[in-house]
Amino acid sequence: MAQSAFDDVHFNDEAAAFAYVESKLWPHGPVCPHCGNADPQRIRKMEGKTTRLGLYNCNECRKPFTVRQGTIFQSSHLPLRFWLQVIHLMCSSKKGVSTNQVQRMLSCSMKTAWFLTHRIREAMRDGSLAPMGGSGSVVEIDETYIGRKDGFEVRRGASHKNAVLTLVEREGRARSFHIENATKEQIIPIVRENVARESHVMTDEANRYARFGHEFAGHGVVDHSRGEYGYTDRETGMSISTNTVEGFYSVFKRGMVGVYQRCGEQHLHRYLAEFDFRYSYRQKLGFDDSARAEHALLRVKGKRLTYETTAHR
């Protein structure tokens, strides 16, 4: 019989779940989230029949804490082992996992399942300011449209849809942005800020990309209006196409339409972070499901959300 993805002890035992999370977030021992004290002689693990699992006391600031504090787990009544199960499920499902499925799996309310998955998406958000690409690297740039803007009438074209800009480094990571409109004024500053000048950039024939190629090592253009989707540059031997970023959008749209079905504009940035994360830690780059889930777990610190802030932005 094949081994279940949730056979590991930290998915099924709460004490083991706490031990696992502590080993990842506190690799050198407990750290007080209140005062930053990390001296093992000044931190005591609380024990007793009525003591909460995983509770410590800091002898510096005299305050109790657990590994949940200061993370997306804080103030959650859901057992930590369930959090680990959902993190693993979201990291291993290529197109995402719906709130309904999480609700059925945990036998919890829809509100709990919805809030839970949004907090995990927030943990997946990179927030890195380091530029993509570099010498010899290729970064593909494209935009797409998804969903519907609130208050906009459906009509021909994409004026009523949410615009998304994505930068994908070949053989590397992805970085997506929810933008107001796919205009030169909005797109070019994002590209300049996020792509290293030593990179080769690839775009389609849109006018918004017409005059910025000189800022980078090279600028390859494919003209979709002529039925052109890829070719090899005779001088450099480089493949000129935007097929990589279009492949990213293929998975993204299948997930958004087939799994999530609807996404409010105020939440789109978190869904983009989820798809960026899975792409950037995909199997081709050496990350299996467990390694991907571990990387998500390492990002939970300092990203606490409340239900009110999540529901309204």
C-alpha positions in Angstrom: 0.0 0.0 0.0 1.3 3.5 -0.9 2.3 5.7 2.0 -0.1 8.6 2.7 1.2 12.1 2.4 0.0 12.7 6.0 1.6 9.6 7.6 4.3 11.7 9.2 3.8 11.9 13.0 3.7 15.8 13.1 0.5 15.7 10.9 -1.3 13.5 13.4 0.0 14.2 16.9 -0.2 17.7 18.4 2.9 17.4 20.6 4.9 16.2 17.6 3.5 19.1 15.5 4.7 21.6 18.1 8.1 20.0 18.2 8.4 20.1 14.4 7.4 23.7 14.1 9.8 24.7 17.0 12.7 22.9 15.3 12.1 24.9 12.1 11.3 28.3 13.6 13.7 28.0 16.5 16.7 26.0 15.2 18.9 27.2 18.1 16.3 27.0 20.8 13.3 29.1 22.0 13.2 32.9 21.3 10.9 35.1 23.3 8.7 37.1 20.8 8.2 39.8 23.4 11.7 40.9 24.3 13.9 38.8 21.9 15.6 36.9 24.7 17.2 33.7 23.3 19.3 32.6 26.4 18.3 29.0 27.2 19.2 29.7 30.8 16.6 32.5 30.9 13.7 30.6 29.3 11.8 27.8 31.0 9.4 25.3 29.5 6.2 25.2 31.5 4.9 21.8 32.4 1.9 20.5 34.3 -1.4 18.9 33.7 -3.2 22.2 33.1 -0.5 23.9 31.1 -1.0 24.7 27.5 1.0 22.6 25.1 4.3 24.2 24.0 4.1 27.0 26.6 7.4 28.7 27.7 8.1 31.5 30.2 10.7 34.2 29.7 12.6 35.1 32.8 13.7 38.4 31.3 10.3 40.0 30.6 8.3 37.6 32.7 5.9 36.8 29.9 4.6 33.5 28.6 4.7 32.5 24.9 4.5 29.6 22.4 5.9 29.1 19.0 2.6 30.3 17.6 3.1 33.9 18.8 4.1 36.4 16.1 3.2 34.1 13.3 0.1 33.3 11.1 -0.8 30.7 13.8 -1.3 33.3 16.5 -4.8 33.5 18.1 -6.0 30.5 16.1 -7.9 27.8 18.0 -7.2 25.3 15.3 -4.7 22.5 16.3 -1.3 23.1 14.9 -1.2 19.7 13.2 -4.2 20.8 11.1 -2.3 23.9 10.0 0.6 21.7 8.9 -1.8 19.5 6.9 -3.3 22.4 5.0 0.1 24.0 4.3 1.2 20.7 2.8 -2.0 20.4 0.8 -1.7 23.9 -0.6 2.0 23.4 -1.4 1.4 20.1 -3.2 -1.7 21.0 -5.2 -0.4 22.5 -8.4 -3.6 24.6 -9.1 -4.5 25.2 -5.4 -7.1 23.8 -3.1 -10.6 25.3 -2.6 -12.0 26.6 0.7 -14.8 24.0 0.4 -12.3 21.2 0.3 -10.4 22.5 3.4 -13.7 22.9 5.2 -14.6 19.2 4.5 -11.2 18.0 5.4 -11.1 19.8 8.8 -14.8 19.7 9.6 -14.7 23.4 10.4 -16.7 26.4 9.4 -16.4 28.0 6.0 -15.2 31.2 7.7 -12.4 29.3 9.5 -11.3 27.5 6.3 -11.3 30.8 4.2 -9.3 32.7 6.8 -6.9 29.8 7.3 -6.0 29.6 3.6 -5.6 33.3 3.3 -3.1 33.4 6.2 -1.1 30.6 4.5 -1.1 32.6 1.2 0.2 35.6 3.2 3.1 33.4 4.5 3.9 32.3 0.9 4.3 36.0 -0.1 8.0 36.6 -0.8 8.3 40.4 -0.4 11.8 40.2 -1.8 13.4 43.4 -3.1 16.3 41.6 -4.8 16.3 42.0 -8.6 15.5 39.1 -10.8 17.9 37.8 -13.4 21.4 38.8 -13.8 24.3 38.3 -16.3 23.3 35.6 -18.8 19.8 35.3 -17.4 16.5 35.7 -19.3 13.4 37.3 -17.8 10.1 37.0 -19.7 7.5 39.7 -19.2 3.8 39.5 -19.9 0.4 40.6 -18.6 -3.0 38.9 -18.4 -6.5 39.7 -17.2 -8.6 37.8 -14.7 -11.9 38.1 -13.0 -14.0 41.2 -12.9 -13.5 44.6 -11.2 -16.3 45.6 -8.8 -18.6 48.2 -10.3 -17.4 47.7 -13.9 -19.9 46.7 -16.6 -18.9 43.6 -18.7 -18.1 44.6 -22.2 -15.8 43.6 -25.1 -12.1 43.8 -24.3 -10.5 43.7 -20.8 -11.4 47.0 -19.3 -13.7 45.3 -16.7 -11.1 42.7 -15.7 -8.2 42.8 -13.2 -4.8 43.2 -14.8 -1.8 41.1 -13.7 1.8 41.6 -14.6 4.2 38.7 -14.3 8.0 38.5 -14.5 9.4 34.9 -15.0 13.1 34.1 -14.9 13.8 31.1 -17.2 14.8 28.2 -15.1 14.1 30.3 -12.0 11.3 32.1 -10.1 8.2 34.1 -10.8 7.0 37.4 -9.5 3.5 38.7 -10.1 1.8 42.0 -9.5 -1.8 43.1 -9.5 -1.8 46.4 -11.4 -4.6 48.9 -12.1 -4.1 49.0 -15.8 -1.7 47.4 -18.2 -0.1 50.7 -19.3 3.5 51.7 -19.9 3.3 54.1 -17.0 2.5 51.3 -14.6 4.5 48.4 -16.1 7.9 49.9 -16.9 8.7 51.2 -13.4 7.9 47.7 -12.0 10.2 46.1 -14.5 13.0 48.5 -13.8 12.7 47.9 -10.1 12.5 44.1 -10.2 14.8 43.1 -13.1 18.6 43.4 -13.1 20.1 45.5 -15.8 22.4 42.6 -16.9 19.4 40.5 -17.8 18.0 39.8 -21.3 14.3 40.6 -21.3 11.6 39.0 -23.5 8.3 40.6 -24.3 5.6 40.6 -27.0 5.1 43.3 -29.6 3.0 45.7 -27.4 3.9 49.4 -27.7 4.3 49.6 -23.9 7.6 47.7 -24.3 8.9 49.5 -27.4 11.6 51.8 -26.0 12.9 50.3 -22.8 15.0 47.4 -24.2 18.2 49.5 -24.3 18.2 49.6 -20.4 19.0 45.9 -20.3 21.6 43.5 -21.9 19.1 42.6 -24.6 15.5 42.8 -25.6 13.8 40.0 -27.6 10.4 40.6 -29.1 7.9 38.1 -30.5 5.1 39.5 -32.7 2.0 37.5 -31.9 0.0 39.6 -34.4 2.0 37.9 -37.2 1.5 34.4 -35.7 5.0 34.4 -34.3 5.5 32.6 -31.0 9.2 31.9 -30.9 12.4 31.8 -32.9 16.2 31.6 -32.4 18.3 34.7 -32.6 21.0 34.1 -35.3 23.6 36.2 -33.6 23.3 35.1 -30.0 21.6 31.7 -30.5 19.1 32.7 -27.8 15.5 31.5 -27.9 13.2 34.5 -28.3 9.8 33.8 -26.9 7.4 34.4 -24.0 6.3 30.8 -23.7 7.6 30.4 -20.2 5.5 33.2 -18.7 2.5 32.1 -20.8 2.9 28.6 -19.3 2.8 30.1 -15.9 -0.5 31.9 -16.8 -1.9 28.6 -18.1 -1.6 27.0 -14.6 -2.7 30.2 -12.9 -5.9 30.6 -14.9 -6.8 26.9 -14.6 -6.5 27.3 -10.8 -8.4 30.5 -10.5 -11.2 29.4 -12.8 -11.3 25.7 -12.1 -10.5 25.6 -8.4 -11.2 29.0 -6.8 -13.8 30.1 -9.4 -14.0 33.6 -8.1 -11.5 36.0 -6.5 -12.3 39.5 -5.1 -10.0 42.2 -6.4 -8.8 43.0 -2.9 -7.5 39.4 -2.4 -5.9 38.9 -5.8 -2.4 39.8 -4.6 -2.4 36.8 -2.2 -3.6 34.3 -4.8 -0.7 35.6 -7.0 1.7 35.0 -4.2 0.5 31.4 -3.9 1.0 30.6 -7.5 4.4 32.5 -7.6 5.5 30.5 -4.6 4.7 27.1 -6.0 6.3 28.0 -9.3 9.5 29.3 -7.7 9.8 26.2 -5.6 8.8 23.7 -8.2 10.1 20.1 -8.6 12.2 21.1 -11.6 14.3 23.3 -9.3 14.8 20.5 -6.8 11.9 21.0 -4.4 9.4 18.2 -3.7 6.1 18.7 -1.9 7.7 18.3 1.6 10.5 20.8 0.8 8.1 23.3 -0.6 5.9 23.0 2.5 8.9 23.5 4.8 9.8 26.7 2.9 6.3 28.0 3.4 6.5 27.2 7.1 9.7 29.1 7.4 7.9 32.2 6.2 5.1 32.3 8.8 6.9 34.6 11.3 6.0 38.3 11.3 3.0 37.8 9.0 0.1 37.7 11.3 -3.3 38.7 9.9 -6.6 39.4 11.6 -9.9 38.4 10.1 -11.0 42.0 9.8 -8.0 43.1 7.8 -8.1 40.0 5.6 -11.8 40.4 4.8 -11.5 44.0 3.7 -8.2 44.1 1.8 
